[in-house]
Amino acid sequence: MRAVGIIFTNIHDKNIPELVRIRTLGSIPFGGRYRLIDFPLSNMVNSGIDTVGIITKNNYQSLMDHVGSGKDWDLARKDGGLILLPPFGDLGNNSLYTSRLEALKGITNFLSRADEEYVVMTDCDSVCRMNFNEILDYHIRNRADITLVYKKKVPDVSSEEASTTFTLFENRITSISRGDDTDGEEANVFTNVFIMKKSLLLSIVIDSISRGKRHFMTDIIANNLKSMRIYGYEHKGFFAGITSFQAYYDSSMALLKPENRAELFGDRSVFTKVRDSAPTKYGYNPTVRNSLIADGCTVEGKVENSIIFRGVKVGKGAIVRNSIIMQNTVIGEGATLNCIIADKNVSIKDRRVLSGAEDHPFYIGKGIMV
């Protein structure tokens, strides 16, 4: 393709502290068998982008284990392919980056060596299916300097996790604000996807170094709305923004609706690390309703409106409702779970009763025994 891809894996870690204590945001499990990075990475591969740089920072061991050499995305190549980039900030300085702009300063050599004319940048906090070819064609057709992708939605967030929103006139972005200023009205919510020429991005980064700028959105985008042609492209398909722990739960539950699954997984594959697991085994007279259950599980109880990851065991008489149960968790006989998010390798003993609420799910950390 005409673009090189950049994926930021840690930019929004602070929004979901519960799930990133032991991992980066990009490696958070989602949808029964995926990680959040699978969605932007698959979008790039499906759009023909064959050089993808993944910017890391903290707790990225599980991310490295997941993406490996990139072979599961057909990105294990001698030229281009998948490249893990360093988590350092200013050039010549080994300190970790603290903003998107500082992260970009640390990868100028990678960008300079890339042959592609354009750059597609995205974060890992958005679950959607995007065709970057269509967006790039829109960018070129409008002679835009920068194109930002947005989704029309009604924000339902607190001020601590507010989304960035746009005001547009004839598709050009005229102002940028935070989602908590919209009073619940429909807004143009930024999906954290940028497209621009590589030469422009490099000049912006080099200029920012000399001027001591730090933030890409506020120092570059917001301050150049009049001097640059900055356009918005509307994404009209399924979109889930993982902006908080509650949003993670709500977005996961949204996958239980067939229309959302059809839109997200449709005619383009979402690739992930392939694991050779046995099919799920169902015991005598189990009950499963409106749930996603991955392979390698053993189900001997009742599962309703839940997402069950690989290798989970649901004991006899156990009841799991409205919950997200991650890999290799064991639920004892007669246990009852409602609105629970159980991380990997959790052990819940027999006859335990645990409940959260749909607007306040209860979280059990990795490896904990209850």
CORGI-V731515 format. One record per residue. PHI is phi as a letter, one per 20 degrees, with the letter a starting at -180 (NA if undefined). OMEGA is omega in whole degrees, -180 to 180 (NA if undefined). Layout:
phi,omega
PHI,OMEGA
PHI,OMEGA
This chain:
phi,omega
NA,-178
e,-174
c,169
d,-177
d,174
c,178
d,175
e,-174
e,-172
c,-170
g,-173
d,-179
g,-175
f,-179
f,-176
c,-176
f,-178
f,-173
e,-178
d,176
f,-176
d,-176
b,172
e,-178
g,-178
f,-179
d,175
f,178
f,-178
b,171
m,174
n,-178
b,-175
d,166
d,-176
g,-179
f,-179
g,-174
f,176
f,-179
f,178
f,176
g,180
f,-180
f,179
f,178
e,177
n,177
e,-176
d,170
c,-175
c,175
e,180
d,-178
e,-178
d,174
b,-178
d,171
l,-175
d,178
f,180
f,177
f,179
f,178
f,-177
f,-175
e,178
l,179
e,-179
n,-175
f,-180
f,176
d,-177
l,-180
d,175
e,-172
c,176
f,179
d,-178
m,-179
m,-179
e,-176
c,175
e,-175
d,-174
f,-177
e,-173
e,-176
e,-174
g,177
g,180
n,-178
c,-176
e,177
f,180
f,180
f,179
d,180
b,179
f,-178
f,178
f,177
f,179
f,176
g,-177
f,-177
c,-179
f,178
f,177
f,-180
f,-178
f,-178
f,-178
f,-179
e,-174
f,-177
e,-174
d,177
c,171
d,180
d,180
b,177
d,-179
d,-176
e,-179
c,176
d,-179
a,175
d,-178
c,173
d,-176
f,175
f,180
f,-179
f,179
f,176
f,177
f,179
g,-178
f,-178
f,-179
e,-178
l,-178
f,170
e,-180
c,174
c,178
d,-178
e,180
c,177
c,176
f,179
a,175
e,-180
f,177
c,-173
c,174
e,-177
f,-179
f,-175
c,-175
f,178
e,173
e,-178
c,-177
c,162
d,-176
c,172
c,-177
l,176
m,175
e,180
f,-177
d,177
b,-179
c,179
b,179
e,-174
f,-178
f,178
e,-172
e,177
l,175
m,179
f,179
f,-176
c,175
e,-172
e,-179
f,179
e,180
m,174
d,-180
c,170
c,178
a,175
f,179
f,-179
f,178
f,180
f,180
f,179
f,177
f,-178
f,-180
f,178
f,-179
f,178
f,-177
f,-177
e,177
m,178
f,-175
c,-170
d,-175
f,-176
f,-175
e,-176
e,-176
d,-174
f,-175
f,-177
e,-177
c,-179
f,-180
e,-175
e,-179
c,177
e,-177
d,-174
d,173
d,176
d,-177
e,172
e,-172
d,-179
e,178
f,179
b,176
c,178
e,-178
e,-174
e,-179
a,177
f,178
f,179
f,176
f,179
f,-178
f,180
f,177
f,179
f,179
f,179
f,179
f,176
e,-176
g,-178
f,178
f,177
f,180
f,180
f,-175
f,-174
d,169
j,-175
e,177
d,-174
f,166
d,-175
e,177
b,178
f,-178
e,176
c,-179
e,-180
d,176
f,176
f,178
f,-179
d,178
d,-179
f,-178
f,174
l,173
f,177
c,179
c,180
c,172
l,-177
c,172
d,-178
c,-178
f,179
f,177
m,-179
e,171
c,-177
d,179
c,-180
c,-176
d,178
c,-179
c,175
l,-175
c,177
d,-175
d,-179
e,-176
g,169
m,-180
f,177
d,177
d,-173
f,180
f,178
m,179
f,179
c,179
c,-179
c,170
l,-171
c,175
c,-175
d,-174
e,-167
g,172
m,174
e,-180
d,179
d,-173
f,-179
f,176
m,180
f,179
c,-180
c,177
b,180
l,-180
d,167
d,180
d,179
f,-176
f,172
m,175
f,177
c,179
d,-173
f,-179
g,171
m,173
f,177
c,-177
c,-178
b,168
d,176
b,-178
f,178
e,177
b,-179
f,-179
e,-176
d,175
d,-175
f,-177
g,174
m,-178
e,174
d,-179
d,NA
